[in-house]
Amino acid sequence: MFASPESMLFQGLEIYCENNTQVTHLYLTFKSKAERDALYHGLLDQPSVRLENTDQEVMFLQWQNGVLSNYDYLLYLNRYGT
C-alpha cells in the first residue's frame, strides 16, 4: 500500500494485491487525509494484510528481466519520485 503525496488535492491510497486475486490493483481517493489514514491503519490491523517492501534494485532487475511491465515499473518510479 502506498499513500499519495500530501500535496495532492485528493488523498489517495494504492493497494496492490497478490496475482491470484480477481482484482490486483486498487486506487482509492478520499476527501481527507484523516479518512485515508483511518482505512490504511484499519487494513494494517488485519492479520491477512502484509506490506511488502521491495528494494529499488530488485524492482529494476525485475523490469530488466521482463518480470515487471514498463507500465508497472514507471508507476513504481513515479511513486518514489515525488
VOBA-1610 file (N, C-alpha, C; in pm, whole numbers, padded with zeros to 5 digits, always signed):
BEGIN
Met+00085-00117+00000Met+00000+00000+00000Met+00090+00122+00000Phe+00047+00221-00073Phe+00124+00343-00082Phe+00031+00461-00065Ala+00066+00554+00024Ala-00012+00675+00041Ala+00035+00778-00062Ser-00058+00854-00115Ser-00025+00956-00214Ser+00044+01073-00147Pro+00118+01152-00227Pro+00184+01270-00170Pro+00084+01366-00107Glu+00124+01432-00002Glu+00034+01521+00071Glu-00011+01641-00011Ser+00062+01675-00115Ser+00029+01793-00192Ser-00088+01770-00288Met-00135+01649-00301Met-00244+01620-00393Met-00376+01672-00337Leu-00466+01715-00427Leu-00596+01766-00386Leu-00674+01658-00311Phe-00682+01539-00370Phe-00748+01426-00304Phe-00641+01336-00247Gln-00666+01285-00131Gln-00571+01192-00070Gln-00600+01053-00122Gly-00498+00983-00168Gly-00518+00852-00229Gly-00444+00741-00157Leu-00487+00620-00190Leu-00423+00501-00136Leu-00419+00398-00248Glu-00299+00351-00281Glu-00284+00247-00382Glu-00267+00114-00311Ile-00342+00015-00356Ile-00335-00118-00296Ile-00308-00218-00407Tyr-00199-00291-00393Tyr-00166-00398-00486Tyr-00194-00530-00416Cys-00266-00617-00483Cys-00300-00747-00426Cys-00218-00856-00495Glu-00218-00972-00436Glu-00147-01084-00495Glu-00207-01117-00632Asn-00127-01174-00718Asn-00169-01203-00855Asn-00282-01304-00865Asn-00303-01385-00761Asn-00408-01487-00770Asn-00545-01435-00723Thr-00560-01304-00713Thr-00688-01245-00676Thr-00756-01186-00800Gln-00887-01165-00793Gln-00960-01110-00907Gln-00915-00969-00938Val-00895-00889-00837Val-00851-00750-00855Val-00708-00741-00803Thr-00615-00702-00890Thr-00475-00696-00848Thr-00431-00557-00808His-00509-00454-00843His-00468-00317-00814His-00590-00230-00789Leu-00587-00154-00681Leu-00693-00059-00649Leu-00631+00077-00623Tyr-00695+00182-00671Tyr-00655+00317-00635Tyr-00778+00385-00576Leu-00772+00418-00449Leu-00884+00478-00378Leu-00853+00623-00346Thr-00952+00711-00361Thr-00934+00851-00323Thr-01030+00885-00211Phe-00988+00976-00126Phe-01065+01016-00009Phe-01074+01167-00004Lys-01174+01217+00068Lys-01190+01361+00082Lys-01086+01422+00175Ser-01032+01341+00263Ser-00934+01396+00358Ser-00827+01292+00388Lys-00716+01343+00435Lys-00605+01257+00477Lys-00647+01171+00596Ala-00731+01226+00684Ala-00776+01152+00803Ala-00855+01028+00763Glu-00943+01041+00662Glu-01019+00925+00615Glu-00926+00820+00555Arg-00830+00866+00475Arg-00734+00774+00415Arg-00655+00702+00523Asp-00605+00777+00619Asp-00523+00717+00725Asp-00602+00617+00809Ala-00731+00645+00832Ala-00814+00553+00910Ala-00825+00418+00839Leu-00850+00421+00707Leu-00857+00295+00632Leu-00722+00226+00629Tyr-00617+00302+00606Tyr-00481+00247+00600Tyr-00447+00171+00728His-00470+00236+00841His-00437+00171+00969His-00532+00056+00999Gly-00658+00069+00957Gly-00752-00042+00974Gly-00710-00164+00894Leu-00661-00142+00773Leu-00612-00253+00692Leu-00488-00318+00753Leu-00400-00236+00807Leu-00278-00290+00868Leu-00308-00376+00990Asp-00421-00349+01055Asp-00460-00427+01173Asp-00516-00564+01136Gln-00545-00588+01008Gln-00598-00717+00964Gln-00484-00818+00955Pro-00501-00937+01013Pro-00393-01036+01011Pro-00358-01087+00871Ser-00451-01079+00777Ser-00422-01131+00643Ser-00354-01028+00553Val-00337-00905+00601Val-00273-00799+00521Val-00128-00788+00562Arg-00042-00787+00461Arg+00100-00767+00490Arg+00158-00670+00387Leu+00250-00590+00432Leu+00318-00496+00344Leu+00445-00561+00291Glu+00470-00536+00166Glu+00592-00590+00105Glu+00679-00474+00063Asn+00795-00463+00121Asn+00890-00360+00083Asn+00986-00419-00019Thr+00984-00364-00139Thr+01070-00414-00244Thr+01181-00314-00270Asp+01303-00359-00260Asp+01419-00277-00283Asp+01420-00225-00426Gln+01470-00103-00444Gln+01474-00041-00576Gln+01555-00124-00675Glu+01662-00184-00631Glu+01744-00267-00719Glu+01667-00392-00764Val+01589-00450-00674Val+01508-00568-00708Val+01405-00530-00815Met+01340-00415-00797Met+01242-00370-00896Met+01308-00348-01031Phe+01426-00288-01031Phe+01498-00266-01156Phe+01528-00399-01225Leu+01577-00495-01149Leu+01611-00625-01208Leu+01487-00697-01260Gln+01374-00685-01188Gln+01251-00747-01236Gln+01206-00683-01368Trp+01219-00551-01377Trp+01183-00483-01501Trp+01279-00521-01614Gln+01406-00522-01583Gln+01508-00553-01683Gln+01490-00695-01739Asn+01445-00787-01657Asn+01428-00926-01699Asn+01286-00958-01747Gly+01202-00857-01762Gly+01069-00878-01816Gly+00965-00930-01718Val+01001-00939-01591Val+00905-00983-01490Val+00804-00872-01462Leu+00849-00750-01468Leu+00769-00632-01442Leu+00749-00555-01572Ser+00626-00516-01600Ser+00598-00443-01725Ser+00655-00301-01718Asn+00671-00239-01834Asn+00716-00099-01839Asn+00621-00010-01760Tyr+00491-00033-01777Tyr+00391+00047-01708Tyr+00405+00035-01557Asp+00415-00086-01505Asp+00427-00105-01361Asp+00558-00047-01307Tyr+00664-00057-01385Tyr+00792-00001-01341Tyr+00785+00151-01336Leu+00720+00212-01435Leu+00703+00358-01433Leu+00616+00402-01317Leu+00512+00326-01287Leu+00430+00359-01168Leu+00515+00354-01042Tyr+00599+00252-01032Tyr+00687+00239-00916Tyr+00781+00359-00906Leu+00844+00397-01017Leu+00937+00510-01017Leu+00867+00640-00982Asn+00749+00662-01038Asn+00675+00786-01010Asn+00631+00795-00866Arg+00601+00682-00806Arg+00558+00681-00667Arg+00668+00734-00575Tyr+00793+00705-00607Tyr+00903+00748-00522Tyr+00972+00872-00574Gly+00928+00923-00687Gly+00991+01041-00745Gly+00934+01172-00695Thr+00829+01165-00613Thr+00767+01289-00566Thr+00818+01330-00431
//
